[in-house]
Amino acid sequence: MTFKGLYKVYLVLASFSSVHAATVNTPKVIERDVIIIGGGAAGSHAAFRLQQDYNKSIVLIEKESILGGHVDTYLDTSTTPPTPREYGVQVYFPYLDGLDFISRFNLTLLPGLGPRGSTTTRNIDFSTGLELPSTYTGPDPSSITSAIIRFHNLMVSQGWDKMIEPGFWNLPPGPQIPEDLLLPIGEFAKKWNITEALPRMYESTGGGPASRHRTFTDILTLTFLQSFSPAWMKVLYGQVGMYHIQGGNQLLYEAIHARLGAENVLLNSLVSSVRRPAENADDKRGDIEVAISTSTTSRSLHVSRNEPTTTTTSTTTMIRARKLLLAIPPTQENLAPFDLDSLESNLFSRAKYGRYGTAIVSSPVLPRGYELHNTPILAAIDPNKPFINEPHVLEFASYGNDSKLFSIGTSGSGLGYGEFDEREATKVAQESLERMVDAGTVKVPDGKEPGGDQKLKVVEYSDHGPGGFGVSAEEMKGGWMEEMYGLQGKRGTWYTGNAIAIDFSTQLWKMNDEVLRRMLESW
């Protein structure tokens, strides 16, 4: 069962004991110093620091039933005791003092990945279901490592790392952005002799940072670095370690929730409307108003039918605050309830985002103890080009011989954010599995017929989009990023999160440190 599932059970049980209270929808008004929208890595960290370190009253709004964003832990009950299986954020790594944040919660960091049994890799072209020849060896690991080291050293020697880590505060104005950072990553790699790193770069970023590009090598280098930062390169070539939290990475966000207090965390909540002051208005308490709708599920016993019934009710809350911190991607969908001015509308409408997802799945035909890696047949000709230019599953990765569960990553290559949802990702995964069965690459268990029980069961799915800036080199040259960061503090609104910064937890937390410093100075 997931942490999400456990929390939903808690909600239902709590509601069962007070059904009448849960069904009363009385609008209420609360006041806080800061409203934070988005309870992922950035939003949860910012809420904690504002409350605990800066003595500000906060309310954290999250649409899901738990905090954590891209952190997803599933409790595998087929083992004794249940084993935490990570299918979202896998590890944390040191960046400046960012890792120290975890030590504030009495949690234990262990080196490496979370619990997972040993596996054997099989390279299969999921488009045909056929396994690559046994002579296929893949890219040379030592050449990949050397190329990543060269990449890192290049970033440092040119001073490009300081322009992008942990946020893009120091990126030069559009016309002055280094031309190389605006090249497609394939051209950049060729120019700087790091093409041997491309396979690892592709794998590490799940086919690109939620790529909306059909061709991986067409991704803008500046966008690509969002998910392949210089700090992460040091992890990949072994200079810096990586760690997971004992008991599951989700425990960090359970601890944050507990410390913030239930009255300050509004889960299962969607923003209905936002009213902010005009840019030249005085910044006073009460100038910002956010209306949210919170869903609550309750169960009761139907008297006449003598069977349980489930009721979902919605409660409206109006929140007034002096500051607003957006820790969600500024997509048009997310910002639909906002009172955008012309500048904001123009900036946000120009960005296009891609989408990817992760899931826990099972099927009787998936062989335990194996990682079925999606490797196109053309990689047998050139191992340094294992790229897939259509929506696809990256792998079916077993958690080991003691578990029937597999993790998968899905990429919507070539599709926009709205075109690659959970249904589409599941369809792509199911079709990939069926092709492997049809080709005889994976076997139907004895006594079973193809179909039926061989259907892929999605135990849990996690949406990891939108991602990537999604603006062109020309728009970057025209000052898109400079204007985006210029919005910080305007109309009492501040921005953080992986849509406008490096997409790793410890680096997002350091991005927050700078955002909060500037916010508090403006108080």
Disulfide bonds with the S-S distance in Angstrom:
none
